[in-house]
Amino acid sequence: MIDSARPAAPSPPRLLIVGASARAAAFSAIRAGFAPVACDQFADDDLRAIAEVRLAPPDAAAILDATAEWSDLPTMYTGGVENQPDLIAGLQARGQLIGNPVDVVRAVRDPQRVAAAFAESRLPYLEIRTAENPPPADGDWMLKPLYSAGGQGIVRWTDSASTAATLAQPHYFQKRVEGRTCSAVFIAREGVGDVRFVGVTEQLVGEEACAAGEFRWCGNIGPVTLSVGVESMIRRMGNFLKWKFGLQGLFGLDFLVTPDDKVAITEVNPRYPASLELLEFATRLPLLLEHYACFRAVPEDHSIPRCVASPEPVLGKAVVFSRDSVRVRFDFDFATDAPLNWPRFADVPPSGAKLRMGEPVCTVFASGQSSGQCRERVLENAARMLGGPRE
């Protein structure tokens, strides 16, 4: 008698994700056919629904200890870790790093080095000053921490900023320019060949509806279309960053588009960018799998689940921050297939969690037929959420 039973499908390979927030990358990992395990600062409910999670301790050595049982797994890092070279070095020493090595990260996170390289190649980069050479406090410059993410610690450099907490940590100054704040995403493979240009999103910064500080990143809208000249310049910069600094895999480039349609680069992010999940739903491509393949061979029998199509051509996400100290109350159930479906909200803290003023409450999503319509809808959702889940 012939047994017609089909063999069980192989379990998806596991992938360790470490970062300030691992949820978006963990969802991307599932869309790319991986089973994520995670270590981050929040351990939100929707992350716990789809992955084994460790709450990140406060320093690199403790994070390495907390993830020691997963040390044999391929490991990638997300936002915030680019400012922790000791942590990247520790993850790299395990021999399973799916991301840029520590020497590359140090180079592209050094504003002086990046500015000098861009100037040498006659590429536009905002003028910078070191802490030892401060500019006039006339409001035409930004005071920025060297080791920060998401716009935290950035203040306008005026006389009133002389007591800013940022001055007590490593910092620098960057010329202030008005313009549309955007992020480009690239994927770079080692060796000969151009960098893959994935797309551009517009950043949400300092939105009142999100209770975000003046210069704090609070989301993205996209994909957005740029002029031919601006997009050509951005593509050129992506290739330049690969060849000059050795960037591989996913990386992001933050920039301004000025009113006269010029480009002004503000920052390089050598890791999984927060905007990627929007581009994945827009393209229906498992982009994290391409990131993985830049560092390690993907098995031929690797299986990729199919995610749903995005509801409209322009997609948005907005991070909502707490206006005061509150205890949040969420009563939602999360399905294990949530990463494959266009979400309404994400990054949901455990019900009853106490949040301090300025801490993230959750992320909300929306879509639209245009970037303007999508922005309006996602900010409406953010404002509605601020008035909701609290006691």
C-alpha positions, -999 to +999 in steps of 0.1 A: +000+000+000+014+034-010+014+061+017+000+092-001+005+115+029+026+146+020+058+152+040+056+179+066+068+213+054+102+222+068+102+246+097+114+281+086+150+289+096+153+311+127+167+346+126+178+367+156+169+404+155+184+429+179+175+466+182+157+493+200+125+480+184+125+447+166+088+444+156+090+458+120+120+437+112+105+406+128+074+410+106+096+415+076+115+383+085+082+363+085+073+378+051+108+366+039+103+331+052+121+332+085+111+325+121+123+355+141+135+356+177+141+391+191+157+412+217+145+448+220+136+475+245+098+471+244+089+434+239+055+446+226+024+423+226+023+419+188+060+410+187+055+384+214+026+369+194+049+358+166+083+354+182+102+344+212+114+377+228+139+389+253+137+424+268+169+442+260+192+450+290+208+485+291+243+477+279+260+458+251+276+431+273+242+423+290+225+421+256+251+397+244+245+376+276+207+378+271+210+364+236+238+339+243+214+309+237+208+322+202+245+329+194+246+303+167+217+319+147+221+343+118+217+378+134+207+412+121+203+445+139+179+474+136+176+511+146+197+523+175+223+496+173+243+516+148+252+538+178+265+508+198+298+496+181+306+474+211+273+455+206+279+451+168+314+439+175+301+413+199+274+401+175+300+400+147+324+379+168+298+351+168+304+347+131+267+349+120+262+387+114+237+395+087+246+432+085+273+457+081+304+451+102+315+474+130+343+492+110+319+501+082+293+513+107+318+535+125+329+551+093+294+560+080+283+572+114+312+597+116+297+630+103+332+645+096+343+615+076+311+613+055+311+651+049+347+650+038+341+620+014+311+637-002+329+670-006+359+652-022+335+637-048+316+669-052+284+654-038+261+676-017+262+672+021+251+696+047+279+716+062+289+705+097+309+719+126+326+699+154+319+704+191+352+722+193+342+747+166+307+757+173+289+781+149+271+813+159+239+806+179+218+823+153+192+796+146+208+787+113+224+755+127+212+723+144+228+709+175+228+671+171+240+642+193+266+619+177+249+588+191+212+591+187+184+579+165+150+591+154+158+628+159+161+625+197+183+652+212+183+675+181+177+712+189+179+744+170+212+761+179+202+794+195+212+813+227+184+794+245+201+760+236+232+768+257+217+746+285+206+718+262+213+683+276+228+674+242+258+695+250+267+671+278+272+642+254+293+638+222+277+662+196+282+682+165+265+709+145+248+707+111+237+735+089+200+740+089+182+739+056+145+740+048+130+713+027+110+681+023+125+654+046+129+621+029+145+586+032+159+564+005+164+527+008+191+507-010+204+471-010+240+465-019+258+433-027+295+428-024+316+431-055+309+445-090+275+459-097+253+489-089+234+492-057+197+483-059+176+514-054+144+502-036+125+535-032+119+567-013+095+577+014+088+610+030+094+613+067+070+625+093+089+648+117+077+667+147+040+661+140+017+675+167-009+647+160+018+622+171+029+643+202+064+642+187+091+668+196+100+694+170+127+673+152+116+638+163+110+612+135+075+599+138+068+579+106+069+577+069+047+581+038+054+564+005+065+554-019+069+590-032+081+602-065+110+627-069+121+647-099+143+629-124+173+650-113+168+644-076+163+607-080+193+604-103+214+621-076+201+599-049+209+568-069+244+581-075+248+586-038+237+550-030+264+537-053+290+561-039+283+549-003+288+513-013+321+519-031+335+545-007+325+529+026+318+492+018+282+492+028+263+460+021+228+448+025+200+472+034+209+507+043+191+541+043+200+576+034+181+606+050+180+638+030+162+670+023+148+682-010+150+719-010+124+743-025+147+747-055+148+709-060+183+704-047+195+675-024+209+680+010+221+648+028+216+646+065+225+611+077+234+575+066+217+546+084+237+514+078+210+489+088+174+479+083+154+511+079+121+518+096+104+527+063+111+493+047+078+477+057+059+502+037+080+495+006+076+458+011+038+461+011+040+485-019+061+461-039+050+428-024+087+418-024+104+400+006+132+426+007+146+413+040+154+381+021+175+401-003+193+416+027+200+382+041+214+370+007+240+398+007+257+380+036+247+343+034+235+319+009+197+312+009+188+275+007+173+265-026+142+251-008+136+283+011+098+289+013+084+325+011+048+332+023+027+355+002+016+388+018-016+406+008-015+435-016-014+470-003-049+486-003-039+518-021-007+530-039+006+552-011+011+538+024+018+555+057+029+547+093+030+571+123+045+565+157+023+579+185+041+592+216+026+597+250+018+634+260+022+626+297+026+597+321-002+572+315-011+536+319-022+523+285-051+498+280-051+477+248-076+448+244-066+434+210-059+398+199-030+393+174-032+366+148+000+347+140-004+356+103-006+394+111+028+401+094+013+390+060-016+415+062-017+452+059-020+464+095-041+490+113-017+494+142+014+478+156+041+480+183+014+476+210+026+476+246+012+451+271-022+463+285-016+481+317+019+492+309+030+525+324+044+549+299+063+581+307+058+613+287+075+610+253+076+572+252+060+555+221+024+543+226+021+524+193+023+527+155-007+534+133-011+528+096-031+542+067-032+543+029-043+567+002-044+575-034-019+603-030+008+612-004-013+641+008-044+619+013-023+592+031-006+618+054-040+632+063-054+598+071-025+585+091-023+616+112-060+614+119-054+578+131-026+590+153-047+618+169-075+593+175-052+569+191-038+596+215-073+601+227-080+564+232-061+536+249-053+549+284-067+548+319 
